[in-house]
Amino acid sequence: MNFSDKQRLLVLISLLIVTPLGFLFKFYRGWGQAWFNDYGAAVWYEIFWCLLIYAIFPVQKAVKNIPIGVLVATCFLEVLQLWHPPILQTIRSYTLGRFLIGTTFAWWDFPHYLLGCFIGWLWLKKIQQLSHE
């Protein structure tokens, strides 16, 4: 298995772990439900996007740049939730649209986005490290 194949395999395995965990947090019912659904899921959302973009650009330089780009993009989407033009409302009327661009602005999302991108950065660094072994 060459370097790129090993990286992609590690990313695929990671996505197969992160994706169900994100949905588990989003649909969790029980103690701490509000935090899990809103903020815990946001952490996994950030990690998911870091991994998915890394699957497309699996290079060393991307390990630093992807989490920063994901953080900027998701913070922009969070601010966009303050705006309710008809086109965005139409997108938000679908489940996938709600998952991707959100519906309600919350300041408390920002630290969770930062945490998710930090964990995503660590995860990508670990993939890089393991792919060099």
DSSP file with accessible surface (Angstrom, degrees, kcal/mol):
  #  RESIDUE AA STRUCTURE BP1 BP2  ACC     N-H-->O    O-->H-N    N-H-->O    O-->H-N    TCO  KAPPA ALPHA  PHI   PSI    X-CA   Y-CA   Z-CA
    1    1 A M              0   0  160      0, 0.0     2,-0.0     0, 0.0     0, 0.0   0.000 360.0 360.0 360.0 124.9    0.0    0.0    0.0
    2    2 A N     >  -     0   0   94      1,-0.1     4,-2.3     4,-0.0     5,-0.2  -0.292 360.0 -93.4 -81.1 173.8    1.6    3.3   -1.0
    3    3 A F  H  > S+     0   0   90      1,-0.2     4,-2.1     2,-0.2     5,-0.2   0.902 123.8  46.2 -52.1 -49.9    1.6    6.5    1.1
    4    4 A S  H  > S+     0   0   40      1,-0.2     4,-2.5     2,-0.2    -1,-0.2   0.896 110.9  52.3 -65.5 -40.6   -1.5    8.0   -0.4
    5    5 A D  H  > S+     0   0   82      2,-0.2     4,-2.3     1,-0.2    -1,-0.2   0.906 109.5  49.4 -63.2 -40.4   -3.5    4.8   -0.2
    6    6 A K  H  X S+     0   0   66     -4,-2.3     4,-2.4     2,-0.2    -2,-0.2   0.921 111.2  49.8 -66.0 -41.8   -2.7    4.4    3.5
    7    7 A Q  H  X S+     0   0    3     -4,-2.1     4,-2.4    -5,-0.2    -2,-0.2   0.937 111.6  47.9 -60.0 -48.9   -3.8    8.0    4.2
    8    8 A R  H  X S+     0   0  110     -4,-2.5     4,-2.7     1,-0.2    -1,-0.2   0.881 110.7  51.7 -62.7 -38.4   -7.1    7.5    2.3
    9    9 A L  H  X S+     0   0   75     -4,-2.3     4,-2.8     2,-0.2     5,-0.2   0.933 110.3  48.5 -63.3 -44.2   -7.8    4.3    4.2
   10   10 A L  H  X S+     0   0   35     -4,-2.4     4,-2.3     1,-0.2    -2,-0.2   0.895 112.7  48.5 -63.0 -38.3   -7.2    6.0    7.5
   11   11 A V  H  X S+     0   0    2     -4,-2.4     4,-2.9     2,-0.2    -2,-0.2   0.926 110.9  50.5 -67.3 -43.0   -9.4    8.9    6.5
   12   12 A L  H  X S+     0   0   93     -4,-2.7     4,-2.2     2,-0.2    -2,-0.2   0.940 111.9  46.9 -60.8 -46.4  -12.1    6.4    5.3
   13   13 A I  H  X S+     0   0   80     -4,-2.8     4,-1.0     1,-0.2    -1,-0.2   0.927 112.6  51.1 -60.1 -42.3  -12.0    4.5    8.6
   14   14 A S  H >X S+     0   0   11     -4,-2.3     4,-3.2     1,-0.2     3,-0.7   0.919 109.6  49.0 -62.0 -44.7  -12.1    7.8   10.5
   15   15 A L  H 3X S+     0   0   24     -4,-2.9     4,-2.3     1,-0.2    -1,-0.2   0.866 106.6  56.6 -63.9 -34.9  -15.1    9.0    8.6
   16   16 A L  H 3< S+     0   0  117     -4,-2.2    -1,-0.2    -5,-0.2    -2,-0.2   0.720 115.1  39.2 -69.5 -19.2  -16.8    5.7    9.3
   17   17 A I  H <X S+     0   0   85     -4,-1.0     4,-1.5    -3,-0.7    -2,-0.2   0.869 118.4  44.9 -90.1 -48.5  -16.3    6.4   13.0
   18   18 A V  H  X S+     0   0    1     -4,-3.2     4,-2.6     1,-0.2     5,-0.2   0.889 106.4  58.2 -68.1 -41.8  -17.0   10.1   13.0
   19   19 A T  H  X S+     0   0   49     -4,-2.3     4,-2.1    -5,-0.2     5,-0.2   0.950 109.0  42.1 -60.9 -52.4  -20.2   10.2   10.9
   20   20 A P  H  > S+     0   0   73      0, 0.0     4,-2.8     0, 0.0    -1,-0.2   0.893 113.7  54.1 -62.5 -35.4  -22.3    7.8   13.0
   21   21 A L  H  X S+     0   0   52     -4,-1.5     4,-2.6     2,-0.2    -2,-0.2   0.907 106.7  51.9 -63.7 -39.8  -21.1    9.5   16.2
   22   22 A G  H  X S+     0   0   16     -4,-2.6     4,-2.3     2,-0.2    -1,-0.2   0.931 113.1  43.7 -60.5 -45.2  -22.2   12.9   14.8
   23   23 A F  H  X S+     0   0  101     -4,-2.1     4,-2.3     2,-0.2    -2,-0.2   0.883 110.7  55.7 -68.7 -37.2  -25.7   11.5   14.1
   24   24 A L  H  X S+     0   0  106     -4,-2.8     4,-0.7    -5,-0.2    -2,-0.2   0.936 111.4  43.9 -58.8 -45.6  -25.8    9.8   17.5
   25   25 A F  H >< S+     0   0   37     -4,-2.6     3,-0.6     1,-0.2    16,-0.2   0.908 112.5  52.7 -64.9 -41.4  -25.1   13.1   19.2
   26   26 A K  H 3< S+     0   0   73     -4,-2.3    -1,-0.2     1,-0.2    -2,-0.2   0.860 120.8  31.4 -64.9 -34.4  -27.6   14.9   17.0
   27   27 A F  H 3< S+     0   0  108     -4,-2.3    -1,-0.2    -5,-0.1    -2,-0.2   0.308  86.7 133.5-109.9  10.2  -30.4   12.5   17.7
   28   28 A Y    <<  -     0   0   70     -4,-0.7     2,-0.4    -3,-0.6     9,-0.1  -0.300  37.0-162.5 -60.5 138.9  -29.5   11.5   21.3
   29   29 A R        +     0   0  149      7,-0.1     2,-0.3     8,-0.0    -2,-0.1  -0.995  47.4  50.7-125.6 125.1  -32.3   11.5   23.8
   30   30 A G  S >  S+     0   0   37     -2,-0.4     3,-1.8     0, 0.0     4,-0.2  -0.970  90.9   5.9 149.6-160.5  -31.6   11.6   27.5
   31   31 A W  T 3  S+     0   0  222     -2,-0.3    -2,-0.0     1,-0.3     0, 0.0  -0.252 130.6  10.3 -57.5 131.6  -29.5   13.4   30.1
   32   32 A G  T 3> S+     0   0   30      3,-0.1     4,-2.4     1,-0.1     3,-0.4   0.696  82.4 151.6  72.8  20.0  -27.8   16.4   28.6
   33   33 A Q  H <>  +     0   0   71     -3,-1.8     4,-3.2     1,-0.2     5,-0.3   0.867  65.5  53.9 -52.9 -45.3  -29.7   16.1   25.4
   34   34 A A  H  > S+     0   0   66      1,-0.2     4,-2.3     2,-0.2     5,-0.5   0.924 111.9  44.6 -61.0 -43.7  -29.6   19.8   24.5
   35   35 A W  H  >>S+     0   0  109     -3,-0.4     5,-2.9     2,-0.2     4,-2.0   0.951 116.0  46.4 -65.8 -48.0  -25.8   19.9   24.8
   36   36 A F  I  <>S+     0   0   51     -4,-2.4     5,-1.8     3,-0.2    -2,-0.2   0.936 116.7  44.6 -58.0 -49.2  -25.3   16.7   22.8
   37   37 A N  I  <5S+     0   0   19     -4,-3.2    -1,-0.2    -5,-0.2    -2,-0.2   0.876 127.8  24.7 -65.3 -41.4  -27.8   17.7   20.1
   38   38 A D  I  <5S+     0   0   80     -4,-2.3     4,-0.3    -5,-0.3    -3,-0.2   0.901 136.2  16.5 -94.3 -47.4  -26.6   21.2   19.6
   39   39 A Y  I  X5S+     0   0   46     -4,-2.0     4,-1.5    -5,-0.5    -3,-0.2   0.861 121.7  51.2-102.4 -43.1  -23.0   21.5   20.7
   40   40 A G  I  ><S+     0   0    1     -5,-2.9     4,-1.6     1,-0.2     3,-0.3   0.928 111.8  50.7 -61.5 -42.0  -21.6   18.0   20.9
   41   41 A A  H  ><S+     0   0   11     -5,-1.8     4,-2.3    -6,-0.4    -1,-0.2   0.860 104.2  59.4 -63.3 -33.3  -22.8   17.3   17.4
   42   42 A A  H  > S+     0   0    9     -4,-0.3     4,-2.1     2,-0.2    -1,-0.2   0.872 101.4  54.0 -64.1 -35.5  -21.1   20.6   16.3
   43   43 A V  H  X S+     0   0   13     -4,-1.5     4,-2.0    -3,-0.3    -1,-0.2   0.954 111.4  44.3 -63.0 -46.7  -17.8   19.3   17.4
   44   44 A W  H  X S+     0   0   47     -4,-1.6     4,-2.9     1,-0.2    -2,-0.2   0.854 108.7  59.1 -66.1 -34.2  -18.2   16.1   15.3
   45   45 A Y  H  X S+     0   0   55     -4,-2.3     4,-2.1     2,-0.2    -1,-0.2   0.922 106.9  46.7 -59.4 -45.0  -19.5   18.2   12.4
   46   46 A E  H  X S+     0   0    0     -4,-2.1     4,-2.2     2,-0.2    -2,-0.2   0.929 112.8  48.5 -64.5 -45.0  -16.2   20.1   12.4
   47   47 A I  H  X S+     0   0    1     -4,-2.0     4,-2.5     1,-0.2     5,-0.2   0.919 109.2  54.7 -61.9 -43.1  -14.1   17.0   12.6
   48   48 A F  H  X S+     0   0   54     -4,-2.9     4,-2.9     1,-0.2    -1,-0.2   0.937 109.3  46.3 -55.2 -49.2  -16.2   15.4    9.7
   49   49 A W  H  X S+     0   0   68     -4,-2.1     4,-2.4     1,-0.2     5,-0.3   0.886 110.4  53.3 -66.4 -36.8  -15.5   18.3    7.4
   50   50 A C  H  X S+     0   0    0     -4,-2.2     4,-2.1     1,-0.2    -1,-0.2   0.947 113.7  43.1 -59.9 -46.4  -11.8   18.3    8.3
   51   51 A L  H  X S+     0   0    0     -4,-2.5     4,-1.9     2,-0.2    -2,-0.2   0.910 113.1  51.3 -67.0 -43.4  -11.6   14.6    7.4
   52   52 A L  H  X S+     0   0   59     -4,-2.9     4,-0.9     2,-0.2    -2,-0.2   0.933 113.1  44.3 -62.8 -44.3  -13.7   14.9    4.2
   53   53 A I  H >X S+     0   0   54     -4,-2.4     4,-2.1     1,-0.2     3,-0.8   0.908 111.0  54.8 -68.4 -36.5  -11.6   17.7    2.8
   54   54 A Y  H 3< S+     0   0    0     -4,-2.1    -1,-0.2    -5,-0.3    -2,-0.2   0.847  98.7  62.7 -64.7 -31.5   -8.4   16.0    3.8
   55   55 A A  H 3< S+     0   0   22     -4,-1.9    -1,-0.3     1,-0.2    -2,-0.2   0.834 110.3  40.2 -61.1 -29.3   -9.6   12.9    1.8
   56   56 A I  H << S+     0   0  107     -4,-0.9    -2,-0.2    -3,-0.8    -1,-0.2   0.831 128.7  30.0 -86.5 -35.9   -9.5   15.2   -1.3
   57   57 A F     <  +     0   0  121     -4,-2.1     2,-2.0    -5,-0.1    -1,-0.2  -0.624  69.5 171.9-124.6  71.2   -6.3   17.0   -0.4
   58   58 A P        +     0   0   16      0, 0.0     2,-0.3     0, 0.0   -51,-0.1  -0.362  34.3 123.6 -84.8  64.0   -4.1   14.5    1.7
   59   59 A V  S >> S-     0   0   84     -2,-2.0     4,-0.9     1,-0.1     3,-0.7  -0.874  72.1-112.7-120.9 158.1   -0.9   16.6    1.8
   60   60 A Q  H >> S+     0   0  120     -2,-0.3     3,-1.1     1,-0.3     4,-0.6   0.888 114.9  54.8 -55.4 -45.3    1.1   17.8    4.8
   61   61 A K  H >> S+     0   0  156      1,-0.3     4,-1.6     2,-0.2     3,-0.8   0.854 101.1  61.0 -60.4 -32.7    0.3   21.5    4.2
   62   62 A A  H <> S+     0   0    9     -3,-0.7     4,-3.0     1,-0.2    -1,-0.3   0.785  87.3  73.2 -66.4 -26.5   -3.4   20.7    4.3
   63   63 A V  H << S+     0   0    4     -3,-1.1    -1,-0.2    -4,-0.9    -2,-0.2   0.874 108.1  33.0 -57.9 -36.0   -3.2   19.4    7.8
   64   64 A K  H <X S+     0   0  134     -3,-0.8     4,-0.9    -4,-0.6    -1,-0.2   0.884 122.6  45.8 -85.3 -41.1   -2.8   23.0    9.1
   65   65 A N  H  X S+     0   0   71     -4,-1.6     4,-2.7     1,-0.2     5,-0.2   0.832 101.9  62.4 -76.9 -34.8   -4.9   24.8    6.5
   66   66 A I  H  X S+     0   0   14     -4,-3.0     4,-3.0     1,-0.2     5,-0.3   0.951 103.3  47.0 -61.2 -52.1   -8.0   22.6    6.4
   67   67 A P  H  > S+     0   0    9      0, 0.0     4,-2.4     0, 0.0    -1,-0.2   0.902 113.7  50.0 -58.9 -35.4   -9.0   23.1   10.1
   68   68 A I  H  X S+     0   0   98     -4,-0.9     4,-2.5     2,-0.2    -2,-0.2   0.943 112.9  46.2 -65.7 -45.6   -8.6   26.8    9.7
   69   69 A G  H  X S+     0   0   39     -4,-2.7     4,-2.7     2,-0.2    -1,-0.2   0.903 112.6  49.9 -62.6 -41.5  -10.7   26.9    6.5
   70   70 A V  H  X S+     0   0    7     -4,-3.0     4,-2.9     2,-0.2     5,-0.3   0.925 110.8  50.3 -63.7 -42.8  -13.4   24.7    8.1
   71   71 A L  H  X S+     0   0   42     -4,-2.4     4,-2.4    -5,-0.3     5,-0.2   0.943 112.4  46.2 -61.5 -46.8  -13.5   27.0   11.1
   72   72 A V  H  X S+     0   0   96     -4,-2.5     4,-2.4     1,-0.2    -2,-0.2   0.935 114.5  48.1 -61.3 -46.0  -13.8   30.1    9.0
   73   73 A A  H  X S+     0   0   50     -4,-2.7     4,-2.5     1,-0.2    -2,-0.2   0.924 113.8  45.0 -63.7 -44.6  -16.5   28.5    6.8
   74   74 A T  H  X S+     0   0    6     -4,-2.9     4,-2.1     2,-0.2    -1,-0.2   0.864 112.0  51.9 -72.7 -31.7  -18.6   27.2    9.7
   75   75 A C  H  X S+     0   0   31     -4,-2.4     4,-2.3    -5,-0.3    -1,-0.2   0.913 110.1  50.3 -66.1 -40.3  -18.3   30.5   11.5
   76   76 A F  H  X S+     0   0  130     -4,-2.4     4,-2.5    -5,-0.2    -2,-0.2   0.934 110.4  49.4 -60.5 -45.4  -19.5   32.2    8.4
   77   77 A L  H  X S+     0   0   43     -4,-2.5     4,-0.9     1,-0.2    -1,-0.2   0.869 108.3  54.4 -62.6 -35.3  -22.5   29.8    8.1
   78   78 A E  H >< S+     0   0    0     -4,-2.1     3,-0.8     1,-0.2    -1,-0.2   0.940 110.5  44.6 -63.2 -46.5  -23.3   30.5   11.8
   79   79 A V  H >< S+     0   0   75     -4,-2.3     3,-2.2     1,-0.2     4,-0.2   0.891 105.7  62.9 -64.5 -36.2  -23.5   34.2   11.1
   80   80 A L  H >< S+     0   0   33     -4,-2.5     3,-2.0     1,-0.3    -1,-0.2   0.772  86.9  73.9 -60.0 -23.2  -25.5   33.5    8.0
   81   81 A Q  T << S+     0   0   11     -4,-0.9    24,-0.4    -3,-0.8    -1,-0.3   0.662  84.6  65.6 -68.2 -12.3  -28.1   32.0   10.3
   82   82 A L  T <  S+     0   0  107     -3,-2.2     2,-0.4    -4,-0.2    -1,-0.3   0.630  92.6  75.2 -78.1 -13.4  -29.0   35.6   11.3
   83   83 A W    <   -     0   0  160     -3,-2.0     0, 0.0    -4,-0.2     0, 0.0  -0.846  58.4-176.2-105.9 133.4  -30.2   36.2    7.7
   84   84 A H        +     0   0   99     -2,-0.4    -3,-0.1     4,-0.1    -1,-0.1  -0.289  16.2 158.2-129.1  52.1  -33.5   34.7    6.5
   85   85 A P     >  -     0   0   22      0, 0.0     4,-2.4     0, 0.0     3,-0.4  -0.339  56.6-103.0 -70.6 160.4  -34.0   35.4    2.8
   86   86 A P  H  > S+     0   0  106      0, 0.0     4,-2.4     0, 0.0     5,-0.2   0.861 119.0  55.2 -53.7 -39.7  -36.5   33.1    1.0
   87   87 A I  H  > S+     0   0  116      1,-0.2     4,-2.1     2,-0.2     5,-0.1   0.923 111.0  43.8 -64.0 -42.1  -33.7   31.0   -0.7
   88   88 A L  H  > S+     0   0   19     -3,-0.4     4,-2.7     1,-0.2    -1,-0.2   0.890 112.1  53.5 -70.2 -35.0  -32.0   30.2    2.5
   89   89 A Q  H  X S+     0   0   84     -4,-2.4     4,-0.8     2,-0.2    -2,-0.2   0.883 107.9  51.1 -65.9 -35.8  -35.4   29.5    4.2
   90   90 A T  H >< S+     0   0   74     -4,-2.4     3,-0.8    -5,-0.2     4,-0.3   0.936 111.0  47.4 -65.1 -45.9  -36.2   27.0    1.4
   91   91 A I  H >< S+     0   0   68     -4,-2.1     3,-1.5     1,-0.2     6,-0.4   0.927 111.2  51.9 -60.6 -42.7  -32.8   25.3    1.8
   92   92 A R  H 3< S+     0   0   10     -4,-2.7    -1,-0.2     1,-0.3    -2,-0.2   0.657  93.1  73.9 -70.1 -15.0  -33.4   25.1    5.6
   93   93 A S  T << S+     0   0   72     -4,-0.8     2,-0.3    -3,-0.8    -1,-0.3   0.646  89.2  72.3 -73.7 -12.1  -36.8   23.6    5.0
   94   94 A Y  S <> S-     0   0  150     -3,-1.5     4,-2.5    -4,-0.3     5,-0.2  -0.802  87.4-125.7-103.1 146.3  -35.1   20.3    4.1
   95   95 A T  H  > S+     0   0   75     -2,-0.3     4,-2.4     1,-0.2     5,-0.2   0.920 112.2  49.2 -55.3 -48.1  -33.3   18.1    6.7
   96   96 A L  H  > S+     0   0  119      1,-0.2     4,-2.4     2,-0.2    -1,-0.2   0.913 110.4  51.7 -61.3 -39.4  -30.0   18.1    4.8
   97   97 A G  H  >>S+     0   0    7     -6,-0.4     4,-2.8     1,-0.2     5,-0.6   0.905 109.0  49.9 -62.9 -41.4  -30.2   21.9    4.5
   98   98 A R  H  X5S+     0   0  104     -4,-2.5     4,-1.2    -7,-0.3    -1,-0.2   0.900 112.6  48.0 -63.7 -40.3  -30.8   22.3    8.2
   99   99 A F  H  <5S+     0   0   61     -4,-2.4    -2,-0.2    -5,-0.2    -1,-0.2   0.890 118.1  40.4 -66.1 -40.6  -27.8   20.0    8.9
  100  100 A L  H  <5S+     0   0   65     -4,-2.4    -2,-0.2    -5,-0.2    -3,-0.2   0.894 133.4  15.1 -80.5 -43.6  -25.5   21.9    6.5
  101  101 A I  H  <5S-     0   0   25     -4,-2.8    -3,-0.2    -5,-0.2    -2,-0.2   0.529  97.0-139.8-114.1  -4.5  -26.4   25.5    7.0
  102  102 A G     << -     0   0   15     -4,-1.2    -3,-0.1    -5,-0.6    -1,-0.1   0.078   5.4-124.0  73.1 173.9  -28.3   25.4   10.3
  103  103 A T  S    S+     0   0   59      1,-0.3     2,-0.4    -5,-0.1    -1,-0.1   0.609  81.0  49.0-129.0 -28.8  -31.3   27.4   11.4
  104  104 A T  S    S-     0   0  100      2,-0.0    -1,-0.3   -22,-0.0     2,-0.2  -0.976  71.2-129.6-131.0 127.5  -30.6   29.3   14.6
  105  105 A F        +     0   0   40     -2,-0.4     2,-0.3   -24,-0.4   -26,-0.1  -0.500  30.4 174.0 -71.9 136.4  -27.7   31.6   15.5
  106  106 A A    >   -     0   0   23     -2,-0.2     3,-1.7     1,-0.1     4,-0.5  -0.928  30.1-153.4-147.1 121.7  -26.0   30.8   18.8
  107  107 A W  T >  S+     0   0  194     -2,-0.3     3,-1.3     1,-0.3    -1,-0.1   0.833  96.6  67.0 -57.5 -33.7  -22.8   32.4   20.1
  108  108 A W  T 3> S+     0   0  145      1,-0.3     4,-0.8     2,-0.2    -1,-0.3   0.661  86.3  70.6 -68.1 -13.6  -22.1   29.3   22.1
  109  109 A D  H <> S+     0   0   16     -3,-1.7     4,-2.4     1,-0.2    -1,-0.3   0.859  85.1  69.5 -67.1 -33.8  -21.5   27.4   18.8
  110  110 A F  H <> S+     0   0   42     -3,-1.3     4,-2.4    -4,-0.5     5,-0.2   0.904  97.3  46.3 -58.7 -47.1  -18.3   29.2   18.2
  111  111 A P  H  > S+     0   0   58      0, 0.0     4,-2.5     0, 0.0    -1,-0.2   0.881 113.5  51.3 -64.8 -30.2  -16.2   27.6   21.0
  112  112 A H  H  X S+     0   0   15     -4,-0.8     4,-2.7     2,-0.2    -2,-0.2   0.866 108.4  50.9 -73.4 -34.5  -17.5   24.2   20.0
  113  113 A Y  H  X S+     0   0   18     -4,-2.4     4,-2.5     2,-0.2     5,-0.2   0.921 111.2  49.1 -63.1 -43.9  -16.5   24.9   16.4
  114  114 A L  H  X S+     0   0  102     -4,-2.4     4,-2.4    -5,-0.2    -2,-0.2   0.934 111.9  48.0 -61.3 -44.7  -13.0   25.9   17.6
  115  115 A L  H  X S+     0   0   83     -4,-2.5     4,-2.8     1,-0.2     5,-0.2   0.930 111.8  49.9 -61.6 -45.2  -12.8   22.7   19.7
  116  116 A G  H  X S+     0   0    0     -4,-2.7     4,-2.8     1,-0.2    -1,-0.2   0.906 111.9  47.5 -62.4 -40.7  -13.9   20.5   16.8
  117  117 A C  H  X S+     0   0    6     -4,-2.5     4,-2.6     2,-0.2    -1,-0.2   0.879 110.8  51.9 -69.3 -35.4  -11.4   22.1   14.5
  118  118 A F  H  X S+     0   0  108     -4,-2.4     4,-2.4     2,-0.2    -2,-0.2   0.949 113.1  44.1 -64.1 -46.5   -8.7   21.7   17.1
  119  119 A I  H  X S+     0   0   55     -4,-2.8     4,-2.8     1,-0.2    -2,-0.2   0.913 112.4  53.7 -64.0 -39.6   -9.5   18.0   17.4
  120  120 A G  H  X S+     0   0    1     -4,-2.8     4,-2.7    -5,-0.2    -2,-0.2   0.909 108.0  50.2 -59.6 -41.7   -9.8   17.7   13.7
  121  121 A W  H  X S+     0   0   78     -4,-2.6     4,-2.5     2,-0.2    -2,-0.2   0.935 111.9  47.1 -61.8 -46.2   -6.3   19.2   13.4
  122  122 A L  H  X S+     0   0   76     -4,-2.4     4,-2.2     2,-0.2    -2,-0.2   0.907 112.1  51.4 -61.3 -40.5   -4.9   16.6   15.9
  123  123 A W  H  X S+     0   0   61     -4,-2.8     4,-2.4     2,-0.2    -2,-0.2   0.926 110.5  47.6 -63.0 -46.1   -6.8   13.8   14.1
  124  124 A L  H  X S+     0   0    0     -4,-2.7     4,-2.6     1,-0.2    -1,-0.2   0.891 110.2  52.6 -63.7 -39.4   -5.2   14.9   10.7
  125  125 A K  H  X S+     0   0   95     -4,-2.5     4,-2.6     2,-0.2    -1,-0.2   0.903 109.3  49.9 -61.5 -40.2   -1.8   15.1   12.3
  126  126 A K  H  X S+     0   0  102     -4,-2.2     4,-3.1     2,-0.2     5,-0.2   0.906 109.2  51.1 -66.4 -40.5   -2.2   11.5   13.7
  127  127 A I  H  X S+     0   0    4     -4,-2.4     4,-2.3     2,-0.2    -2,-0.2   0.929 111.2  48.8 -60.2 -44.7   -3.3   10.3   10.2
  128  128 A Q  H  X S+     0   0    8     -4,-2.6     4,-0.8     2,-0.2    -2,-0.2   0.934 112.8  47.8 -59.3 -45.9   -0.1   11.9    8.8
  129  129 A Q  H >< S+     0   0  101     -4,-2.6     3,-0.9     1,-0.2     4,-0.4   0.932 113.6  46.4 -62.0 -47.2    2.0   10.3   11.5
  130  130 A L  H >< S+     0   0   51     -4,-3.1     3,-0.9     1,-0.2    -1,-0.2   0.831 107.5  57.6 -66.5 -31.1    0.4    6.8   11.0
  131  131 A S  H 3< S+     0   0    7     -4,-2.3    -1,-0.2     1,-0.2    -2,-0.2   0.679 103.5  54.2 -75.5 -14.3    0.7    7.1    7.2
  132  132 A H  T <<        0   0  122     -3,-0.9    -1,-0.2    -4,-0.8    -2,-0.2   0.506 360.0 360.0 -92.4  -8.4    4.5    7.6    7.6
  133  133 A E    <         0   0  146     -3,-0.9    -3,-0.0    -4,-0.4    -4,-0.0  -0.448 360.0 360.0 -78.4 360.0    5.0    4.4    9.7
